[in-house]
């Protein structure tokens, strides 16, 4: 397994050919001093950018027309003198310079609606996507080989924009003809897309490993897709989780991605940015407290750190940026000893639709909603796919719309038979005919015709603040309890809001005074089923009582959790183990996020909309933690301070302690 350093910068350098004076302000001593002030010990430098230009002397590619010397060589050697690692970046999926010469290598979209802001038509500003079924991939391999020949002691190859859109270029049409695939059939076009991606992965990875079997390689798609272990194990040496919270990913994306990657055998980086918004924002800065929190979050979730920056065309590193990075990385440097070679401790496995079903997209509402529920409830959990070892977990959660084939059904049945617990919701646990795959103590009669309907939940799982029917924004599955325990009733509205006669008040038709006869939730033994897609509802509407309902349902089925705390729902908690050091490290993390900015057109400029930002880091006081450790704990201390913490072990073996206060991030070390 490739072992990563903790303090990396990903230095973008996508530079237009009409900008003059490229690299003219590069100064070796200034460059080195700036990186030292930033506490940087690894930096990804550019061989070739999205515009298609190289920043070194090249016989294969096209050197930037306004660059008069080997900039990458100067940057590279300056870093190596300081023992700073240098992975080298090549844009793989975008290359405007080469597409100007070979427009037939460009992706031809089947549907123009697939165009995005960063992959543009000729009529708009933006990059253009290559097709990996075209000879471009052979050209890319020659570029990689040249880069490795020129820089054999680099610390890896980073290849970017690895995707193959739905394409009908001449090369894809030939591939489909050769394989007997119908280009008018969406499934056959998907086969062609996968063929192109596999071709890319094989050719590029073989190029790197044939040059040096130990050379690290990473293929970036902006997201690590759960369930594609076949790709990861064959073609990746490590993982870099691109996740700029203010750049479109949000603050929930990285924790859930990290919790999946922890179940795999990879060292990995979290990747945020110094920008207020996203990549390419010259002069954009987030507050230092935000960057500090994001780096601490990477440590808390078991990752090394990477901060995205973009170098000015002049070649001079921005002073304010590296003061910002240096403040965050000085803090990281003090904490590294407690954050390396760690394993996530989990008692719940979140089996997500994205990790099971090929047709489920990234950011599936049920997956994300369930992840938020678990993060806010301070549960110890992993995000898992269908290949995971289920026996590691006391409880498995399948949120809303996980499609279960016969193999997965048998594995889940064996897990339950061995004492494991299973929480299902929405269509998870139903077969193609809408019947239960497991004995949940109820019968299914299809989807409710009402939207919305209402749920009145029993005290065991209902929110403490609500004792009457609560609106459920998405339809329920109609279930009638047989020999299970009914945990609540569904109340139907008088009618659906449909036309000028069928409506009442401003929004929802009120519920009928008597229950519908259908159950809102049921439990039989170790299996619980929630009739509504609760996790998607929480993702979409953010109802606090809905979150409390979901958290109480989880605790009711799980039993007493390993950790109980009085942290607010906005705080985060993880428990890592360092087996070689004979210790657990409990991470407590807290920042208050607020939404700033608004959508719309302001004086002719289209804004990015509301952005979740961090400015203030407020302390938390009197934080109580009650934990059932898996080993006998001998000593509890704060890290990196080294201060001892008084703790008590009660008659049931639970260890508890209290922290007077902490700000942003506190590590608590439990030695065994």
Beta strands, then each sheet from edge to edge (+ up, - down):
strand 1: 7-12
strand 2: 42-48
strand 3: 53-54
strand 4: 62-63
strand 5: 88-91
strand 6: 157-160
strand 7: 217-220
strand 8: 239-242
strand 9: 268-273
strand 10: 304-310
strand 11: 343-344
strand 12: 348-351
strand 13: 381-384
strand 14: 395-398
strand 15: 421-425
strand 16: 442-447
strand 17: 453-457
strand 18: 470-472
strand 19: 477-481
strand 20: 485-486
strand 21: 488-491
strand 22: 521-524
strand 23: 527-530
strand 24: 563-565
strand 25: 572-578
strand 26: 583-589
strand 27: 593-596
strand 28: 601-602
strand 29: 605-606
strand 30: 611-614
strand 31: 620-627
strand 32: 635-639
strand 33: 648-649
strand 34: 655-662
strand 35: 665-671
sheet 1: 7+ 6+ 5+ 2+ 1+ 10+ 9+ 8+
sheet 2: 3+ 4+
sheet 3: 11+ 25- 26+ 35- 32+
sheet 4: 13+ 12+ 14+ 15+ 23+ 22- 20+
sheet 5: 16+ 19-
sheet 6: 18+ 17- 21+
sheet 7: 24+ 31- 34+ 33-
sheet 8: 27+ 30-
sheet 9: 28+ 29-
end
